[in-house]
Structures are given as C-alpha cells and as structure tokens.
Amino acid sequence: MKTGPLLSLLATATIAGSVLVLANPARAADEKDKSTTTTRTGTYTTSKGGSGTTSSVTTRSNGTVERKGTWTNASGGTGTVQSQ
C-alpha cells in the first residue's frame, strides 16, 4: 500500500510528540534549599485618627510559610505577630 507524504508527516509528528511528552517531566522536582523571603514595611492610619508603622517578613520554602510581623502605634505601643 502506497501512502502519501501527508500521512508520513503526520505519523512522524505524532511519534515525535509522544517521545517529547514522555521525556519531559510534568513537574520539576522540589529543590531542597529553595526559599523566598519577602520583607515589607509601611505606615497605617485608622478611621479614628490613629496611626503607626508596620513591618513583616514572609519566608516560603518547600510548601511551608512562616510570617513574622511587628507594629508600633503613634502612642508608642508595640506588638508582634507570628504564624507558621
């Protein structure tokens, strides 16, 4: 049976595509030492006239998140927050 050039091209493309799909992993492996840290600082004002400053650090590493933050109000009060 004689096949046309279009059928040969289609068969070659299908085989090549199948090989690429099997060779390319769906998801890269987790890197053990990969972490991202984000630091933010700012000020705030409340609807009742209060104000102050804030700062926070968020660290993400291999599916875990750690957050630490502090605040200081205009009266000198301070506070911290932490979550894991």
mmCIF file of the N, C-alpha and C atoms, coordinates in Angstrom:
data_MODEL
# 
_entry.id   MODEL 
# 
loop_
_atom_site.group_PDB 
_atom_site.id 
_atom_site.type_symbol 
_atom_site.label_atom_id 
_atom_site.label_alt_id 
_atom_site.label_comp_id 
_atom_site.label_asym_id 
_atom_site.label_entity_id 
_atom_site.label_seq_id 
_atom_site.pdbx_PDB_ins_code 
_atom_site.Cartn_x 
_atom_site.Cartn_y 
_atom_site.Cartn_z 
_atom_site.occupancy 
_atom_site.B_iso_or_equiv 
_atom_site.pdbx_formal_charge 
_atom_site.auth_seq_id 
_atom_site.auth_comp_id 
_atom_site.auth_asym_id 
_atom_site.auth_atom_id 
_atom_site.pdbx_PDB_model_num 
ATOM 1   N N  . MET A 1 1  ? 0.831   -1.172 0.000  1.00 0.00 ? 1  MET A N  1 
ATOM 2   C CA . MET A 1 1  ? 0.000   0.000  0.000  1.00 0.00 ? 1  MET A CA 1 
ATOM 3   C C  . MET A 1 1  ? 0.882   1.245  0.000  1.00 0.00 ? 1  MET A C  1 
ATOM 4   N N  . LYS A 1 2  ? 0.597   2.136  -0.891 1.00 0.00 ? 2  LYS A N  1 
ATOM 5   C CA . LYS A 1 2  ? 1.359   3.368  -1.015 1.00 0.00 ? 2  LYS A CA 1 
ATOM 6   C C  . LYS A 1 2  ? 0.677   4.468  -0.194 1.00 0.00 ? 2  LYS A C  1 
ATOM 7   N N  . THR A 1 3  ? 1.493   5.168  0.640  1.00 0.00 ? 3  THR A N  1 
ATOM 8   C CA . THR A 1 3  ? 0.932   6.264  1.439  1.00 0.00 ? 3  THR A CA 1 
ATOM 9   C C  . THR A 1 3  ? 1.440   7.582  0.901  1.00 0.00 ? 3  THR A C  1 
ATOM 10  N N  . GLY A 1 4  ? 0.645   8.598  1.111  1.00 0.00 ? 4  GLY A N  1 
ATOM 11  C CA . GLY A 1 4  ? 1.015   9.930  0.647  1.00 0.00 ? 4  GLY A CA 1 
ATOM 12  C C  . GLY A 1 4  ? 1.989   10.586 1.606  1.00 0.00 ? 4  GLY A C  1 
ATOM 13  N N  . PRO A 1 5  ? 2.645   11.664 1.183  1.00 0.00 ? 5  PRO A N  1 
ATOM 14  C CA . PRO A 1 5  ? 3.610   12.354 2.037  1.00 0.00 ? 5  PRO A CA 1 
ATOM 15  C C  . PRO A 1 5  ? 2.952   12.985 3.263  1.00 0.00 ? 5  PRO A C  1 
ATOM 16  N N  . LEU A 1 6  ? 1.688   13.347 3.165  1.00 0.00 ? 6  LEU A N  1 
ATOM 17  C CA . LEU A 1 6  ? 0.999   13.964 4.305  1.00 0.00 ? 6  LEU A CA 1 
ATOM 18  C C  . LEU A 1 6  ? 0.828   12.951 5.432  1.00 0.00 ? 6  LEU A C  1 
ATOM 19  N N  . LEU A 1 7  ? 0.501   11.716 5.100  1.00 0.00 ? 7  LEU A N  1 
ATOM 20  C CA . LEU A 1 7  ? 0.339   10.686 6.119  1.00 0.00 ? 7  LEU A CA 1 
ATOM 21  C C  . LEU A 1 7  ? 1.675   10.369 6.794  1.00 0.00 ? 7  LEU A C  1 
ATOM 22  N N  . SER A 1 8  ? 2.757   10.338 6.046  1.00 0.00 ? 8  SER A N  1 
ATOM 23  C CA . SER A 1 8  ? 4.086   10.108 6.622  1.00 0.00 ? 8  SER A CA 1 
ATOM 24  C C  . SER A 1 8  ? 4.471   11.244 7.568  1.00 0.00 ? 8  SER A C  1 
ATOM 25  N N  . LEU A 1 9  ? 4.195   12.455 7.166  1.00 0.00 ? 9  LEU A N  1 
ATOM 26  C CA . LEU A 1 9  ? 4.497   13.619 8.003  1.00 0.00 ? 9  LEU A CA 1 
ATOM 27  C C  . LEU A 1 9  ? 3.680   13.576 9.291  1.00 0.00 ? 9  LEU A C  1 
ATOM 28  N N  . LEU A 1 10 ? 2.411   13.236 9.178  1.00 0.00 ? 10 LEU A N  1 
ATOM 29  C CA . LEU A 1 10 ? 1.539   13.155 10.343 1.00 0.00 ? 10 LEU A CA 1 
ATOM 30  C C  . LEU A 1 10 ? 2.008   12.061 11.300 1.00 0.00 ? 10 LEU A C  1 
ATOM 31  N N  . ALA A 1 11 ? 2.386   10.915 10.790 1.00 0.00 ? 11 ALA A N  1 
ATOM 32  C CA . ALA A 1 11 ? 2.874   9.818  11.621 1.00 0.00 ? 11 ALA A CA 1 
ATOM 33  C C  . ALA A 1 11 ? 4.174   10.203 12.318 1.00 0.00 ? 11 ALA A C  1 
ATOM 34  N N  . THR A 1 12 ? 5.075   10.853 11.614 1.00 0.00 ? 12 THR A N  1 
ATOM 35  C CA . THR A 1 12 ? 6.347   11.285 12.196 1.00 0.00 ? 12 THR A CA 1 
ATOM 36  C C  . THR A 1 12 ? 6.117   12.315 13.298 1.00 0.00 ? 12 THR A C  1 
ATOM 37  N N  . ALA A 1 13 ? 5.225   13.250 13.056 1.00 0.00 ? 13 ALA A N  1 
ATOM 38  C CA . ALA A 1 13 ? 4.926   14.278 14.050 1.00 0.00 ? 13 ALA A CA 1 
ATOM 39  C C  . ALA A 1 13 ? 4.289   13.656 15.291 1.00 0.00 ? 13 ALA A C  1 
ATOM 40  N N  . THR A 1 14 ? 3.425   12.682 15.109 1.00 0.00 ? 14 THR A N  1 
ATOM 41  C CA . THR A 1 14 ? 2.781   12.015 16.242 1.00 0.00 ? 14 THR A CA 1 
ATOM 42  C C  . THR A 1 14 ? 3.801   11.259 17.083 1.00 0.00 ? 14 THR A C  1 
ATOM 43  N N  . ILE A 1 15 ? 4.695   10.556 16.456 1.00 0.00 ? 15 ILE A N  1 
ATOM 44  C CA . ILE A 1 15 ? 5.726   9.808  17.177 1.00 0.00 ? 15 ILE A CA 1 
ATOM 45  C C  . ILE A 1 15 ? 6.657   10.762 17.910 1.00 0.00 ? 15 ILE A C  1 
ATOM 46  N N  . ALA A 1 16 ? 7.079   11.825 17.239 1.00 0.00 ? 16 ALA A N  1 
ATOM 47  C CA . ALA A 1 16 ? 7.977   12.801 17.866 1.00 0.00 ? 16 ALA A CA 1 
ATOM 48  C C  . ALA A 1 16 ? 7.288   13.475 19.053 1.00 0.00 ? 16 ALA A C  1 
ATOM 49  N N  . GLY A 1 17 ? 6.022   13.820 18.913 1.00 0.00 ? 17 GLY A N  1 
ATOM 50  C CA . GLY A 1 17 ? 5.284   14.440 20.013 1.00 0.00 ? 17 GLY A CA 1 
ATOM 51  C C  . GLY A 1 17 ? 5.151   13.507 21.194 1.00 0.00 ? 17 GLY A C  1 
ATOM 52  N N  . SER A 1 18 ? 4.906   12.228 20.934 1.00 0.00 ? 18 SER A N  1 
ATOM 53  C CA . SER A 1 18 ? 4.794   11.241 22.013 1.00 0.00 ? 18 SER A CA 1 
ATOM 54  C C  . SER A 1 18 ? 6.107   11.096 22.764 1.00 0.00 ? 18 SER A C  1 
ATOM 55  N N  . VAL A 1 19 ? 7.199   11.094 22.045 1.00 0.00 ? 19 VAL A N  1 
ATOM 56  C CA . VAL A 1 19 ? 8.516   10.983 22.681 1.00 0.00 ? 19 VAL A CA 1 
ATOM 57  C C  . VAL A 1 19 ? 8.784   12.203 23.556 1.00 0.00 ? 19 VAL A C  1 
ATOM 58  N N  . LEU A 1 20 ? 8.451   13.389 23.069 1.00 0.00 ? 20 LEU A N  1 
ATOM 59  C CA . LEU A 1 20 ? 8.678   14.607 23.854 1.00 0.00 ? 20 LEU A CA 1 
ATOM 60  C C  . LEU A 1 20 ? 7.826   14.639 25.116 1.00 0.00 ? 20 LEU A C  1 
ATOM 61  N N  . VAL A 1 21 ? 6.589   14.193 25.023 1.00 0.00 ? 21 VAL A N  1 
ATOM 62  C CA . VAL A 1 21 ? 5.710   14.185 26.191 1.00 0.00 ? 21 VAL A CA 1 
ATOM 63  C C  . VAL A 1 21 ? 6.250   13.240 27.248 1.00 0.00 ? 21 VAL A C  1 
ATOM 64  N N  . LEU A 1 22 ? 6.730   12.087 26.840 1.00 0.00 ? 22 LEU A N  1 
ATOM 65  C CA . LEU A 1 22 ? 7.253   11.117 27.798 1.00 0.00 ? 22 LEU A CA 1 
ATOM 66  C C  . LEU A 1 22 ? 8.604   11.528 28.369 1.00 0.00 ? 22 LEU A C  1 
ATOM 67  N N  . ALA A 1 23 ? 9.404   12.258 27.597 1.00 0.00 ? 23 ALA A N  1 
ATOM 68  C CA . ALA A 1 23 ? 10.740  12.651 28.050 1.00 0.00 ? 23 ALA A CA 1 
ATOM 69  C C  . ALA A 1 23 ? 10.713  13.860 28.972 1.00 0.00 ? 23 ALA A C  1 
ATOM 70  N N  . ASN A 1 24 ? 9.716   14.726 28.846 1.00 0.00 ? 24 ASN A N  1 
ATOM 71  C CA . ASN A 1 24 ? 9.644   15.956 29.621 1.00 0.00 ? 24 ASN A CA 1 
ATOM 72  C C  . ASN A 1 24 ? 8.822   15.711 30.884 1.00 0.00 ? 24 ASN A C  1 
ATOM 73  N N  . PRO A 1 25 ? 9.398   15.866 32.087 1.00 0.00 ? 25 PRO A N  1 
ATOM 74  C CA . PRO A 1 25 ? 8.630   15.624 33.301 1.00 0.00 ? 25 PRO A CA 1 
ATOM 75  C C  . PRO A 1 25 ? 7.516   16.654 33.451 1.00 0.00 ? 25 PRO A C  1 
ATOM 76  N N  . ALA A 1 26 ? 6.414   16.237 34.028 1.00 0.00 ? 26 ALA A N  1 
ATOM 77  C CA . ALA A 1 26 ? 5.268   17.119 34.201 1.00 0.00 ? 26 ALA A CA 1 
ATOM 78  C C  . ALA A 1 26 ? 5.548   18.207 35.232 1.00 0.00 ? 26 ALA A C  1 
ATOM 79  N N  . ARG A 1 27 ? 6.391   17.902 36.214 1.00 0.00 ? 27 ARG A N  1 
ATOM 80  C CA . ARG A 1 27 ? 6.683   18.849 37.277 1.00 0.00 ? 27 ARG A CA 1 
ATOM 81  C C  . ARG A 1 27 ? 8.131   18.679 37.701 1.00 0.00 ? 27 ARG A C  1 
ATOM 82  N N  . ALA A 1 28 ? 8.806   19.777 37.848 1.00 0.00 ? 28 ALA A N  1 
ATOM 83  C CA . ALA A 1 28 ? 10.206  19.712 38.284 1.00 0.00 ? 28 ALA A CA 1 
ATOM 84  C C  . ALA A 1 28 ? 10.263  19.277 39.742 1.00 0.00 ? 28 ALA A C  1 
ATOM 85  N N  . ALA A 1 29 ? 11.308  18.599 40.110 1.00 0.00 ? 29 ALA A N  1 
ATOM 86  C CA . ALA A 1 29 ? 11.488  18.157 41.486 1.00 0.00 ? 29 ALA A CA 1 
ATOM 87  C C  . ALA A 1 29 ? 11.735  19.354 42.398 1.00 0.00 ? 29 ALA A C  1 
ATOM 88  N N  . ASP A 1 30 ? 11.268  19.234 43.635 1.00 0.00 ? 30 ASP A N  1 
ATOM 89  C CA . ASP A 1 30 ? 11.485  20.306 44.608 1.00 0.00 ? 30 ASP A CA 1 
ATOM 90  C C  . ASP A 1 30 ? 12.972  20.444 44.896 1.00 0.00 ? 30 ASP A C  1 
ATOM 91  N N  . GLU A 1 31 ? 13.412  21.685 44.925 1.00 0.00 ? 31 GLU A N  1 
ATOM 92  C CA . GLU A 1 31 ? 14.793  21.952 45.299 1.00 0.00 ? 31 GLU A CA 1 
ATOM 93  C C  . GLU A 1 31 ? 14.835  22.086 46.812 1.00 0.00 ? 31 GLU A C  1 
ATOM 94  N N  . LYS A 1 32 ? 15.730  21.359 47.456 1.00 0.00 ? 32 LYS A N  1 
ATOM 95  C CA . LYS A 1 32 ? 15.751  21.318 48.912 1.00 0.00 ? 32 LYS A CA 1 
ATOM 96  C C  . LYS A 1 32 ? 16.093  22.654 49.550 1.00 0.00 ? 32 LYS A C  1 
ATOM 97  N N  . ASP A 1 33 ? 16.929  23.455 48.923 1.00 0.00 ? 33 ASP A N  1 
ATOM 98  C CA . ASP A 1 33 ? 17.375  24.702 49.541 1.00 0.00 ? 33 ASP A CA 1 
ATOM 99  C C  . ASP A 1 33 ? 16.695  25.934 48.962 1.00 0.00 ? 33 ASP A C  1 
ATOM 100 N N  . LYS A 1 34 ? 15.646  25.752 48.200 1.00 0.00 ? 34 LYS A N  1 
ATOM 101 C CA . LYS A 1 34 ? 14.998  26.900 47.582 1.00 0.00 ? 34 LYS A CA 1 
ATOM 102 C C  . LYS A 1 34 ? 14.036  27.554 48.574 1.00 0.00 ? 34 LYS A C  1 
ATOM 103 N N  . SER A 1 35 ? 14.242  28.820 48.841 1.00 0.00 ? 35 SER A N  1 
ATOM 104 C CA . SER A 1 35 ? 13.324  29.573 49.691 1.00 0.00 ? 35 SER A CA 1 
ATOM 105 C C  . SER A 1 35 ? 13.256  31.009 49.183 1.00 0.00 ? 35 SER A C  1 
ATOM 106 N N  . THR A 1 36 ? 12.129  31.643 49.470 1.00 0.00 ? 36 THR A N  1 
ATOM 107 C CA . THR A 1 36 ? 11.901  33.022 49.057 1.00 0.00 ? 36 THR A CA 1 
ATOM 108 C C  . THR A 1 36 ? 11.515  33.830 50.284 1.00 0.00 ? 36 THR A C  1 
ATOM 109 N N  . THR A 1 37 ? 12.156  34.965 50.474 1.00 0.00 ? 37 THR A N  1 
ATOM 110 C CA . THR A 1 37 ? 11.851  35.840 51.599 1.00 0.00 ? 37 THR A CA 1 
ATOM 111 C C  . THR A 1 37 ? 11.388  37.193 51.074 1.00 0.00 ? 37 THR A C  1 
ATOM 112 N N  . THR A 1 38 ? 10.258  37.661 51.621 1.00 0.00 ? 38 THR A N  1 
ATOM 113 C CA . THR A 1 38 ? 9.709   38.958 51.244 1.00 0.00 ? 38 THR A CA 1 
ATOM 114 C C  . THR A 1 38 ? 9.623   39.825 52.489 1.00 0.00 ? 38 THR A C  1 
ATOM 115 N N  . THR A 1 39 ? 10.181  41.034 52.420 1.00 0.00 ? 39 THR A N  1 
ATOM 116 C CA . THR A 1 39 ? 10.142  41.975 53.534 1.00 0.00 ? 39 THR A CA 1 
ATOM 117 C C  . THR A 1 39 ? 9.316   43.186 53.121 1.00 0.00 ? 39 THR A C  1 
ATOM 118 N N  . ARG A 1 40 ? 8.393   43.575 54.003 1.00 0.00 ? 40 ARG A N  1 
ATOM 119 C CA . ARG A 1 40 ? 7.549   44.742 53.711 1.00 0.00 ? 40 ARG A CA 1 
ATOM 120 C C  . ARG A 1 40 ? 7.522   45.665 54.921 1.00 0.00 ? 40 ARG A C  1 
ATOM 121 N N  . THR A 1 41 ? 7.501   46.966 54.662 1.00 0.00 ? 41 THR A N  1 
ATOM 122 C CA . THR A 1 41 ? 7.353   47.961 55.720 1.00 0.00 ? 41 THR A CA 1 
ATOM 123 C C  . THR A 1 41 ? 6.358   49.004 55.248 1.00 0.00 ? 41 THR A C  1 
ATOM 124 N N  . GLY A 1 42 ? 5.702   49.666 56.197 1.00 0.00 ? 42 GLY A N  1 
ATOM 125 C CA . GLY A 1 42 ? 4.746   50.686 55.797 1.00 0.00 ? 42 GLY A CA 1 
ATOM 126 C C  . GLY A 1 42 ? 4.155   51.414 56.981 1.00 0.00 ? 42 GLY A C  1 
ATOM 127 N N  . THR A 1 43 ? 3.217   52.266 56.683 1.00 0.00 ? 43 THR A N  1 
ATOM 128 C CA . THR A 1 43 ? 2.509   53.025 57.707 1.00 0.00 ? 43 THR A CA 1 
ATOM 129 C C  . THR A 1 43 ? 1.017   52.777 57.545 1.00 0.00 ? 43 THR A C  1 
ATOM 130 N N  . TYR A 1 44 ? 0.265   53.065 58.595 1.00 0.00 ? 44 TYR A N  1 
ATOM 131 C CA . TYR A 1 44 ? -1.182  52.920 58.513 1.00 0.00 ? 44 TYR A CA 1 
ATOM 132 C C  . TYR A 1 44 ? -1.855  54.067 59.245 1.00 0.00 ? 44 TYR A C  1 
ATOM 133 N N  . THR A 1 45 ? -3.100  54.309 58.884 1.00 0.00 ? 45 THR A N  1 
ATOM 134 C CA . THR A 1 45 ? -3.950  55.302 59.534 1.00 0.00 ? 45 THR A CA 1 
ATOM 135 C C  . THR A 1 45 ? -5.319  54.680 59.714 1.00 0.00 ? 45 THR A C  1 
ATOM 136 N N  . THR A 1 46 ? -5.880  54.777 60.902 1.00 0.00 ? 46 THR A N  1 
ATOM 137 C CA . THR A 1 46 ? -7.202  54.206 61.159 1.00 0.00 ? 46 THR A CA 1 
ATOM 138 C C  . THR A 1 46 ? -8.284  55.254 60.925 1.00 0.00 ? 46 THR A C  1 
ATOM 139 N N  . SER A 1 47 ? -9.519  54.795 60.862 1.00 0.00 ? 47 SER A N  1 
ATOM 140 C CA . SER A 1 47 ? -10.640 55.716 60.650 1.00 0.00 ? 47 SER A CA 1 
ATOM 141 C C  . SER A 1 47 ? -10.880 56.597 61.873 1.00 0.00 ? 47 SER A C  1 
ATOM 142 N N  . LYS A 1 48 ? -10.312 56.232 63.029 1.00 0.00 ? 48 LYS A N  1 
ATOM 143 C CA . LYS A 1 48 ? -10.473 57.027 64.250 1.00 0.00 ? 48 LYS A CA 1 
ATOM 144 C C  . LYS A 1 48 ? -9.297  57.960 64.502 1.00 0.00 ? 48 LYS A C  1 
ATOM 145 N N  . GLY A 1 49 ? -8.415  58.108 63.514 1.00 0.00 ? 49 GLY A N  1 
ATOM 146 C CA . GLY A 1 49 ? -7.303  59.040 63.634 1.00 0.00 ? 49 GLY A CA 1 
ATOM 147 C C  . GLY A 1 49 ? -6.014  58.445 64.161 1.00 0.00 ? 49 GLY A C  1 
ATOM 148 N N  . GLY A 1 50 ? -5.997  57.171 64.485 1.00 0.00 ? 50 GLY A N  1 
ATOM 149 C CA . GLY A 1 50 ? -4.771  56.525 64.948 1.00 0.00 ? 50 GLY A CA 1 
ATOM 150 C C  . GLY A 1 50 ? -3.838  56.241 63.775 1.00 0.00 ? 50 GLY A C  1 
ATOM 151 N N  . SER A 1 51 ? -2.565  56.102 64.074 1.00 0.00 ? 51 SER A N  1 
ATOM 152 C CA . SER A 1 51 ? -1.596  55.804 63.020 1.00 0.00 ? 51 SER A CA 1 
ATOM 153 C C  . SER A 1 51 ? -0.415  55.052 63.608 1.00 0.00 ? 51 SER A C  1 
ATOM 154 N N  . GLY A 1 52 ? 0.429   54.534 62.719 1.00 0.00 ? 52 GLY A N  1 
ATOM 155 C CA . GLY A 1 52 ? 1.607   53.824 63.177 1.00 0.00 ? 52 GLY A CA 1 
ATOM 156 C C  . GLY A 1 52 ? 2.383   53.232 62.022 1.00 0.00 ? 52 GLY A C  1 
ATOM 157 N N  . THR A 1 53 ? 3.335   52.391 62.363 1.00 0.00 ? 53 THR A N  1 
ATOM 158 C CA . THR A 1 53 ? 4.174   51.754 61.350 1.00 0.00 ? 53 THR A CA 1 
ATOM 159 C C  . THR A 1 53 ? 4.078   50.244 61.492 1.00 0.00 ? 53 THR A C  1 
ATOM 160 N N  . THR A 1 54 ? 4.328   49.546 60.408 1.00 0.00 ? 54 THR A N  1 
ATOM 161 C CA . THR A 1 54 ? 4.308   48.085 60.404 1.00 0.00 ? 54 THR A CA 1 
ATOM 162 C C  . THR A 1 54 ? 5.498   47.560 59.618 1.00 0.00 ? 54 THR A C  1 
ATOM 163 N N  . SER A 1 55 ? 5.888   46.341 59.932 1.00 0.00 ? 55 SER A N  1 
ATOM 164 C CA . SER A 1 55 ? 6.883   45.650 59.118 1.00 0.00 ? 55 SER A CA 1 
ATOM 165 C C  . SER A 1 55 ? 6.606   44.155 59.207 1.00 0.00 ? 55 SER A C  1 
ATOM 166 N N  . SER A 1 56 ? 6.894   43.434 58.125 1.00 0.00 ? 56 SER A N  1 
ATOM 167 C CA . SER A 1 56 ? 6.678   41.993 58.132 1.00 0.00 ? 56 SER A CA 1 
ATOM 168 C C  . SER A 1 56 ? 7.716   41.304 57.259 1.00 0.00 ? 56 SER A C  1 
ATOM 169 N N  . VAL A 1 57 ? 7.977   40.043 57.607 1.00 0.00 ? 57 VAL A N  1 
ATOM 170 C CA . VAL A 1 57 ? 8.881   39.191 56.829 1.00 0.00 ? 57 VAL A CA 1 
ATOM 171 C C  . VAL A 1 57 ? 8.143   37.877 56.595 1.00 0.00 ? 57 VAL A C  1 
ATOM 172 N N  . THR A 1 58 ? 8.022   37.477 55.328 1.00 0.00 ? 58 THR A N  1 
ATOM 173 C CA . THR A 1 58 ? 7.395   36.217 54.963 1.00 0.00 ? 58 THR A CA 1 
ATOM 174 C C  . THR A 1 58 ? 8.428   35.354 54.269 1.00 0.00 ? 58 THR A C  1 
ATOM 175 N N  . THR A 1 59 ? 8.596   34.124 54.749 1.00 0.00 ? 59 THR A N  1 
ATOM 176 C CA . THR A 1 59 ? 9.545   33.183 54.150 1.00 0.00 ? 59 THR A CA 1 
ATOM 177 C C  . THR A 1 59 ? 8.790   31.958 53.679 1.00 0.00 ? 59 THR A C  1 
ATOM 178 N N  . ARG A 1 60 ? 8.964   31.605 52.403 1.00 0.00 ? 60 ARG A N  1 
ATOM 179 C CA . ARG A 1 60 ? 8.329   30.417 51.819 1.00 0.00 ? 60 ARG A CA 1 
ATOM 180 C C  . ARG A 1 60 ? 9.418   29.449 51.406 1.00 0.00 ? 60 ARG A C  1 
ATOM 181 N N  . SER A 1 61 ? 9.235   28.180 51.787 1.00 0.00 ? 61 SER A N  1 
ATOM 182 C CA . SER A 1 61 ? 10.234  27.163 51.459 1.00 0.00 ? 61 SER A CA 1 
ATOM 183 C C  . SER A 1 61 ? 9.570   25.797 51.388 1.00 0.00 ? 61 SER A C  1 
ATOM 184 N N  . ASN A 1 62 ? 9.589   25.186 50.211 1.00 0.00 ? 62 ASN A N  1 
ATOM 185 C CA . ASN A 1 62 ? 9.103   23.820 50.009 1.00 0.00 ? 62 ASN A CA 1 
ATOM 186 C C  . ASN A 1 62 ? 7.742   23.559 50.651 1.00 0.00 ? 62 ASN A C  1 
ATOM 187 N N  . GLY A 1 63 ? 6.769   24.391 50.348 1.00 0.00 ? 63 GLY A N  1 
ATOM 188 C CA . GLY A 1 63 ? 5.411   24.166 50.826 1.00 0.00 ? 63 GLY A CA 1 
ATOM 189 C C  . GLY A 1 63 ? 5.104   24.694 52.211 1.00 0.00 ? 63 GLY A C  1 
ATOM 190 N N  . THR A 1 64 ? 6.047   25.327 52.869 1.00 0.00 ? 64 THR A N  1 
ATOM 191 C CA . THR A 1 64 ? 5.790   25.910 54.181 1.00 0.00 ? 64 THR A CA 1 
ATOM 192 C C  . THR A 1 64 ? 5.906   27.428 54.103 1.00 0.00 ? 64 THR A C  1 
ATOM 193 N N  . VAL A 1 65 ? 5.162   28.093 54.962 1.00 0.00 ? 65 VAL A N  1 
ATOM 194 C CA . VAL A 1 65 ? 5.185   29.553 55.010 1.00 0.00 ? 65 VAL A CA 1 
ATOM 195 C C  . VAL A 1 65 ? 5.369   29.973 56.460 1.00 0.00 ? 65 VAL A C  1 
ATOM 196 N N  . GLU A 1 66 ? 6.269   30.911 56.687 1.00 0.00 ? 66 GLU A N  1 
ATOM 197 C CA . GLU A 1 66 ? 6.480   31.470 58.020 1.00 0.00 ? 66 GLU A CA 1 
ATOM 198 C C  . GLU A 1 66 ? 6.346   32.981 57.922 1.00 0.00 ? 66 GLU A C  1 
ATOM 199 N N  . ARG A 1 67 ? 5.486   33.556 58.778 1.00 0.00 ? 67 ARG A N  1 
ATOM 200 C CA . ARG A 1 67 ? 5.258   35.002 58.755 1.00 0.00 ? 67 ARG A CA 1 
ATOM 201 C C  . ARG A 1 67 ? 5.573   35.591 60.122 1.00 0.00 ? 67 ARG A C  1 
ATOM 202 N N  . LYS A 1 68 ? 6.288   36.705 60.116 1.00 0.00 ? 68 LYS A N  1 
ATOM 203 C CA . LYS A 1 68 ? 6.592   37.431 61.342 1.00 0.00 ? 68 LYS A CA 1 
ATOM 204 C C  . LYS A 1 68 ? 6.339   38.905 61.072 1.00 0.00 ? 68 LYS A C  1 
ATOM 205 N N  . GLY A 1 69 ? 5.689   39.580 62.011 1.00 0.00 ? 69 GLY A N  1 
ATOM 206 C CA . GLY A 1 69 ? 5.409   40.994 61.813 1.00 0.00 ? 69 GLY A CA 1 
ATOM 207 C C  . GLY A 1 69 ? 5.444   41.767 63.110 1.00 0.00 ? 69 GLY A C  1 
ATOM 208 N N  . THR A 1 70 ? 5.663   43.060 63.001 1.00 0.00 ? 70 THR A N  1 
ATOM 209 C CA . THR A 1 70 ? 5.648   43.955 64.162 1.00 0.00 ? 70 THR A CA 1 
ATOM 210 C C  . THR A 1 70 ? 4.889   45.220 63.791 1.00 0.00 ? 70 THR A C  1 
ATOM 211 N N  . TRP A 1 71 ? 4.373   45.881 64.805 1.00 0.00 ? 71 TRP A N  1 
ATOM 212 C CA . TRP A 1 71 ? 3.726   47.163 64.605 1.00 0.00 ? 71 TRP A CA 1 
ATOM 213 C C  . TRP A 1 71 ? 4.033   48.081 65.783 1.00 0.00 ? 71 TRP A C  1 
ATOM 214 N N  . THR A 1 72 ? 4.003   49.356 65.504 1.00 0.00 ? 72 THR A N  1 
ATOM 215 C CA . THR A 1 72 ? 4.184   50.388 66.529 1.00 0.00 ? 72 THR A CA 1 
ATOM 216 C C  . THR A 1 72 ? 3.167   51.479 66.256 1.00 0.00 ? 72 THR A C  1 
ATOM 217 N N  . ASN A 1 73 ? 2.366   51.852 67.275 1.00 0.00 ? 73 ASN A N  1 
ATOM 218 C CA . ASN A 1 73 ? 1.409   52.926 67.051 1.00 0.00 ? 73 ASN A CA 1 
ATOM 219 C C  . ASN A 1 73 ? 1.970   54.274 67.495 1.00 0.00 ? 73 ASN A C  1 
ATOM 220 N N  . ALA A 1 74 ? 1.230   55.329 67.208 1.00 0.00 ? 74 ALA A N  1 
ATOM 221 C CA . ALA A 1 74 ? 1.702   56.683 67.490 1.00 0.00 ? 74 ALA A CA 1 
ATOM 222 C C  . ALA A 1 74 ? 1.899   56.935 68.982 1.00 0.00 ? 74 ALA A C  1 
ATOM 223 N N  . SER A 1 75 ? 1.204   56.162 69.833 1.00 0.00 ? 75 SER A N  1 
ATOM 224 C CA . SER A 1 75 ? 1.332   56.332 71.290 1.00 0.00 ? 75 SER A CA 1 
ATOM 225 C C  . SER A 1 75 ? 2.509   55.561 71.861 1.00 0.00 ? 75 SER A C  1 
ATOM 226 N N  . GLY A 1 76 ? 3.235   54.836 71.013 1.00 0.00 ? 76 GLY A N  1 
ATOM 227 C CA . GLY A 1 76 ? 4.389   54.091 71.469 1.00 0.00 ? 76 GLY A CA 1 
ATOM 228 C C  . GLY A 1 76 ? 4.096   52.624 71.752 1.00 0.00 ? 76 GLY A C  1 
ATOM 229 N N  . GLY A 1 77 ? 2.843   52.210 71.600 1.00 0.00 ? 77 GLY A N  1 
ATOM 230 C CA . GLY A 1 77 ? 2.508   50.803 71.804 1.00 0.00 ? 77 GLY A CA 1 
ATOM 231 C C  . GLY A 1 77 ? 3.096   49.948 70.691 1.00 0.00 ? 77 GLY A C  1 
ATOM 232 N N  . THR A 1 78 ? 3.493   48.719 71.039 1.00 0.00 ? 78 THR A N  1 
ATOM 233 C CA . THR A 1 78 ? 4.082   47.838 70.043 1.00 0.00 ? 78 THR A CA 1 
ATOM 234 C C  . THR A 1 78 ? 3.423   46.468 70.126 1.00 0.00 ? 78 THR A C  1 
ATOM 235 N N  . GLY A 1 79 ? 3.594   45.700 69.107 1.00 0.00 ? 79 GLY A N  1 
ATOM 236 C CA . GLY A 1 79 ? 3.073   44.345 69.097 1.00 0.00 ? 79 GLY A CA 1 
ATOM 237 C C  . GLY A 1 79 ? 3.765   43.505 68.031 1.00 0.00 ? 79 GLY A C  1 
ATOM 238 N N  . THR A 1 80 ? 3.620   42.203 68.185 1.00 0.00 ? 80 THR A N  1 
ATOM 239 C CA . THR A 1 80 ? 4.210   41.290 67.207 1.00 0.00 ? 80 THR A CA 1 
ATOM 240 C C  . THR A 1 80 ? 3.167   40.245 66.833 1.00 0.00 ? 80 THR A C  1 
ATOM 241 N N  . VAL A 1 81 ? 3.371   39.647 65.679 1.00 0.00 ? 81 VAL A N  1 
ATOM 242 C CA . VAL A 1 81 ? 2.520   38.541 65.229 1.00 0.00 ? 81 VAL A CA 1 
ATOM 243 C C  . VAL A 1 81 ? 3.435   37.534 64.527 1.00 0.00 ? 81 VAL A C  1 
ATOM 244 N N  . GLN A 1 82 ? 3.128   36.258 64.707 1.00 0.00 ? 82 GLN A N  1 
ATOM 245 C CA . GLN A 1 82 ? 3.925   35.214 64.071 1.00 0.00 ? 82 GLN A CA 1 
ATOM 246 C C  . GLN A 1 82 ? 2.997   34.059 63.733 1.00 0.00 ? 82 GLN A C  1 
ATOM 247 N N  . SER A 1 83 ? 3.182   33.478 62.544 1.00 0.00 ? 83 SER A N  1 
ATOM 248 C CA . SER A 1 83 ? 2.413   32.299 62.168 1.00 0.00 ? 83 SER A CA 1 
ATOM 249 C C  . SER A 1 83 ? 3.290   31.383 61.340 1.00 0.00 ? 83 SER A C  1 
ATOM 250 N N  . GLN A 1 84 ? 2.973   30.107 61.399 1.00 0.00 ? 84 GLN A N  1 
ATOM 251 C CA . GLN A 1 84 ? 3.725   29.121 60.629 1.00 0.00 ? 84 GLN A CA 1 
ATOM 252 C C  . GLN A 1 84 ? 2.769   28.226 59.894 1.00 0.00 ? 84 GLN A C  1 
# 
